[in-house]
Amino acid sequence: MNIDLDDDLEAFRVDVRAFVRANLPDDIRRKVRREHAGLTPTDVSRWMRILYDHGGWSVPSWPVEHGGPGWSYEQQYTFERECALNDAPPLNVFSSGMVGPALIEFGNDDHKQRFLPGLANGDIILCQGYSEPNAGSDLASLQCKAERDGDEYVINGTKIWTSDATHANWMFGLFRTDSSGKKQHGISLLLIDMASPGLTISPIESFEGGDELNQTYFDNVHVPVGNRVGEENKGWGIGKYILGMERFGSAEVSRTMAMMARLKDVASREPAHGGRLIDDPHFAAALARAEISLRQVELTEQRMLFGPGGPDAMGFEASLLKVRGTEVQQQVMGLMVEALGAYGPMAIEDVAADGDNTEPLGPDAAVHASRIFYNLRKSTIWGGSTEVQKNIIAKAVLGL
C-alpha cells in the first residue's frame, strides 16, 4: 500500500520541504547528518519553537483548538517524512506525540491551559519516570510511592533509565498510590517539576560515552494533587495509552530511511576491490536485504496509518512496528560501520569530542559511526524490550 499524493498533498509536501531547508539551523542540521551525535533536547526545542511559530507545526497531530495545525493523517505522515529526509531532528516525542495527546484526551482544563502551550512551543522539556530498578519490563510492579497528604503527594523512591533528565524541566511518571489490590491498581500518573526540592539526578554513562540516561531519586518530594492526570489509582490505563504512542513512534521509519540514504552516500565513495563499495556484490546484497526489510516496515506502517479506522483503530499491533522498526534500524547502522572499514569500529576514546580541533581520522562518518551504533543497541530494549513486545503480539494480536 502506498499513499497517493494528490495535487494538494504534493503541494503540501513541497511547502514543508522548502520551509525545512530554509529555516532549519545549520548546527542542528549537521548534528542530524551525523546520525544525531551531539543532538540535545535543547536543540530540538529550538527547532520546535521555529515550527510552532509557523502555524503550530511543532505538534502536527494536535487539533487547531489546542495549538496544532489540524492536519490530516496524510499530512502528518508527509510532514514527518520530509523533515527526516531533509535532516531535521524528530520532534520531542514525549511532548508532541505522547503527553500532549494524553492531556488532550484525559487532562482537565487546568492541565491543558498550564501545559499544552509549553509542550507545543518547546519551553517544556519532558522526561519519563516509568522504569525502576525492579520494575522495567514488568512496569506494573513499580514501587516508587506517592502518599497523599492533604492537597499534595509526597514521593519517595527512585526511577531509572530516565532519558534526558538533566535537560528536562518536567517529568511525567507513574507512581504507587495504593498497594492494597492488584498491582495494576493503585498507580497514578503525575506531572512533576524537576526543580522540586528533594529530587536529585544521577547520570548513568552508557557504553558509548553517552549521558542521556539517568537515575532519579525522590526524597520527600512534594507534588500538588492538581498535577495528577486522571483519577487517583487509575493511572495505569493512561500510562498504557502513552506507551502505545511511544511504541508506534519508536519504529522511526523516516529516520531509518534518512540513515539509509546517508549509508548509500558513504558506500558510493568508499573504495573496495578497485571500485566502489556500493558495487561490491556481497555488500550490495546486504544493502538490498536491509532496504527490503525497511520497505516492509514502511508498508506495514502505512497499512496501520491509512487502513480502515486509521491509527485510532490500532492497538497492540503497534508492537509489530516497534520490534521490526528497531531491528532494521540497528541493521542499517551496522552496515554503516561495515562500510567505513577500519575506521568504523574506532574506540570511543579515539573519536574527537565536539569542539575539538583535532583532525578527524578517516571519513567524516567515522566521527560518529561507532558511537551511534552502540547507542542504538538499546533501541530494542527501551519502550518495552523485543521479548516483551513479542509476548504482547502473541497474546493480544495472535490470540495464542
N, C-alpha and C positions, 0 to 999 in steps of 0.2 A: 504494500500500500504506500502510495506517495500522495502528499497533499498537492493539489493543483493550485498554482499561483495564478489567480485570475488577474485582470488588469489592475484592480485596486490593491490587491495584496502584493503584486510585483512593484507597484509604485511605492507602497509602504516599505518594502524591503530596500529599495533604492534610497529612500529618505533616511532609514536607520543607518545604512552603510555610510552615507555621506556625513551624517551627524557624528558618528563614532570616529571616523577618520579625521574630521575637522576639530573635534573637541576633546578627544582623549589625551590627557597629559603625556608627554613623551617619556617621562621617567616611569610611569605606570606601564606604558606600552612595552618598554624594554624589559621590565621585570616579568611581564606575562610571556613575552617571547622566550625568556629563559625558564619556561615552564613554572612560573610563579615563584622562582627563587628570590627571596628578599621581599616578596609582596606581603604587606601587613594589612590588618583590618583598617588602619587609618588611611592607607592608600585607597581601599575600597570605599570608605566613607567619603573621601574627596570626590571620587567618581560618582557616587550615589547623589551627592549634592548637585553636581552638574546635571545629572539626569532628572533629578527632582524638579529643578528649576526649569526644565524643558517639558512641562506638562505632566509631571508625575511619572516619568518613565522609569524611575528607580524602583517602583513597585508595580510591575506590569500586570500582575494578576488581580490587583485591587480595583474595586469599583470607584467610579468618579466621586461618589459621596464621601469616601474615606481617603481621598487624595490621590487615587490611582488614575490611569488613563481610560479605564473601562474597555480594554481591548478584548477582542475575541480570542479563543484558544489558538486559532491560526496565527493571529498577530503576535501573541505571546511567544509561540514557538519560533516564528520567523525572527523576532527580536533577539531571542536568546542565541539563535544560530548565527546571526550576523555579528552580534557582539563578540562571540567567541572566535569567529573566523577573521575578525579584524583586530585581534589582540587586546580586546577589552577584558578586564577581570570579571569573573562571575559576581553577581550581586551577593550581598551578605544574606545567605540563605536563612539564617536564624531570624533576621528582621523581616525580609520581604516575602520569604516563602514558607515560614513556619509559624513564628509567634504572631506576626501581623494577621494572617488569616485566622489563627486561633482566637485572637482577641475580637476580630470581626464576628466570628461565629459564637464565641462563648463569653466574651467580656461584657461588662456593663458599660453604661455611658461614660462613667468616670474613667475607666480604663482606656476607652477609645480616645477621649479628649486628652488624657495625660501622655499616652504612649504612642499612639499611631503617628502623629506628626514627626516625632523624633526618630521613629523606626524608618519612616519614609525618607527623610532628608539626610540620614546618616549620623545625626547627632547622638543617637543612642546606639551603642555598640554592645551587642549581647554575647554572653557565653552561656553554655548549657550545663546545668547542675543535675545530671541524672546518675551517672555511674558512681559507685562507691567501691572501696577495697573488696567488699564481699557481696557486691551486687552489681555485676556488669551485664553479662548475657541474661542472667535471671534478675532483671531490674526490679521486679515486684518484691524482691527480698530486701529492698533498701531499708536502712535503719536510722538515717540522719533525722533526728527528732525536731519537730516544731510544736512546742507546747503552748497552748492558749493561755494568755494572761491578760484578761480584760480585752482591750482593743488591739492587742499585739500578739504576735507569736514570738517565742524565744527559742532560737535554734541552737542546737549543739550537735556536733558530729563532723563528718568530713565528706567531701566529694573528690573524685579522682578523674584524671583524663579530661580536665576542664580546659578545652581548647581556647586559646587566646584570652584567658582570664586576666593576664597582665595588661591587655589593651581595653578590656571591656569596662563599661561603667554601670551595666546592669546584668543580672543573671536571671534566667528563668529556670526553675528547678522543681523537682518532685521531692516532697518531704513527708515523713511519717507523722501523722497527726492522731492516729489511733492504732493500737496493736491488739484489739480485742477480737477481731474477726479474721476472715480470710486475708491473705497477705495483699491481695489487690485492693481490698477495702482499707480505709484509713490512710490513704495517700492524698495529699493536697498539692496543687500547683501554686507556687508563689513567685512573685517578682521581687527581686532583692537589689537594693542599691549597693554596688560594690565598695562604696566608701563607708559602709556601715561599721561602727566600732565593733571589734571582736572578730571581724572577718579578715583572715590572712591568706596569702597566696604563696605557695612554694613551687617554683618552676621545676619541671622534670625534663632534663635534657634527653632528647631522643637519639637514636643510634647515629643519625647523620649530622648531629650537632644542632638540630632544630630546638626552638624554645617555646613552641606554641602550646605544649602540653603542661598541665599544672595539677597540683593538688590544692584544694581549698579547704580551710579549716574554719569552723564556726564555734565560737566560744561566747555563749550568751548573746547571740546576735538578735537584735530586736527588729521585727518586721511588722508594719501595720497590717491589721486584718484586711484593710481595704486593698492590699496588694495581692490578695488571693483571687485567682481566676476560677470561677465556678464554685460549686458548693464544697463545704468542708468535708473531707474524707472521700470525695468523689472525683479526685483529680486524675485517676488512672485512665479513664476514658479520654480525657483531654490530652494527657501525655501520649497515649497511643495514636491519637489523631495527629499530633505534632510529629511523632516518629514516622508515621506513614508518609507525611510530606517530605521528611528528610530522606527516607529510603528511595522515594521516586526520584528526587533530585540528585541523589548520590551516584546515579549511573553516569552522570557527567558526559553524556554522548557528545555534546557540542565541543566541550574541552578536548575530548579524545580525538575528535575529528581535526581540530587545530593542531594537536600534537602529531597526528599522522601526517599532516601537510608539512610540518617542520622536519619530521623524520625523513620524508622523501627528499626534501631540500638538502639535508645533510648527506644522504646516501647518493645523491646525484653529484656531489662534489668530492666525496671520499674515493680515493683510488683503490682498485682491487684487481690483481692479476693483469696488470697492463691496461685496464679500462676503468670504468666507474663501478662502484659497489652496487648501485641500483641495477646494473646489468648482470651481476653475478647470479647464476641460476639458483644457487642454494639460498642466497639472501633474498632474491626476488620471490622465491616460493614462500619463504617465511613471511615476507611482507604481504604477499597475496592472502595467506591464511589469516593474518591479523586484520586485513582490510575486509575480508569476507565476514569475519566474526563481528567487526564493528558495524558493518552494514546490517547484519542480522539484528543486533541490538537496536540500531536506529529504526528499522522497520517495526520491531516489537513496540518501541516507544510510540511510534506514530499510530499503530493499531490501538494502543491503550488510550492515547490522547484524543483520537478522532473517530473511534468506533462508536457504536450505539451508547448514548449516555455520556460520552466524553470522559474526562478524568474523574468526574464526580461519581461515575459508576465503578471506578476501580477501587478495589480493597486490598486484600493481601497479595494480589498479583504484582504490586509494587516490588515485592521481594525478588521477583524474577529479574527485574531490571537491575536491582541492587547487586545481585550475585554476578550476573554476566557483565554488566557495565564496568564494575571494578576489576574483574578478572581481565577483561580486554584492555583496560587502561594500563594495568601492570604489564601486559604482553607488549603493548606498543612502546612503553618506556624501556623495557628490557631490550627491545630491538635498537633503540637509540643508543644505549650503552654498547651494544654489539657493533653498531655502525661506526662508532668512534675508535674501535680497535683498542690499542694500548692506552689511549687517553680516556676511554670510557670509564673504567673502574678505578680511577685515581683515588687514592686515600683522601678522606675529607681534609686532613691537615695540609695536603698539598695544593688545595684549591685556595686561591687568594680570597680574602674576605672582601665584603663590599667596601668600596672606598680605597682599597689597597692599590697603589700604583705599580705593583709588580706586573711584569709582562706575563700574561697567562700562558700556560702550557697548552699546545695543541689548538684545535679548532675552538671557536667561541662556545659551542655547545658543551665542550668538556668542562667548562667552568661550573656547570650546574647538573650535568647528567647523573653522576653517581649520587649526588645529594638528593635529587628528586626521585631517583629510582628507589632508594632506601626509604624515603619518606612515604612513598605510595604503597609500600608493603602493608601499611596499616589500614589501607582503604578497604580491605576485605574483612576488617575487624570492627572498625567504628560504625556506629549506626546499627549494630547488630551483626555479629560475625556471619560468615558464609555458612557455617554449620547451623547456626540458629535460623538463618533465612531458609535453608533447605528443609528444616523441620517445619517451619511455618508453611512452606509451599506444600509439603507432603500432607499436612493435616488440614489446612484451611482451603487450599486450592484443589488438590487432587483427592481429598477425602480419604486418605489412607489411614 
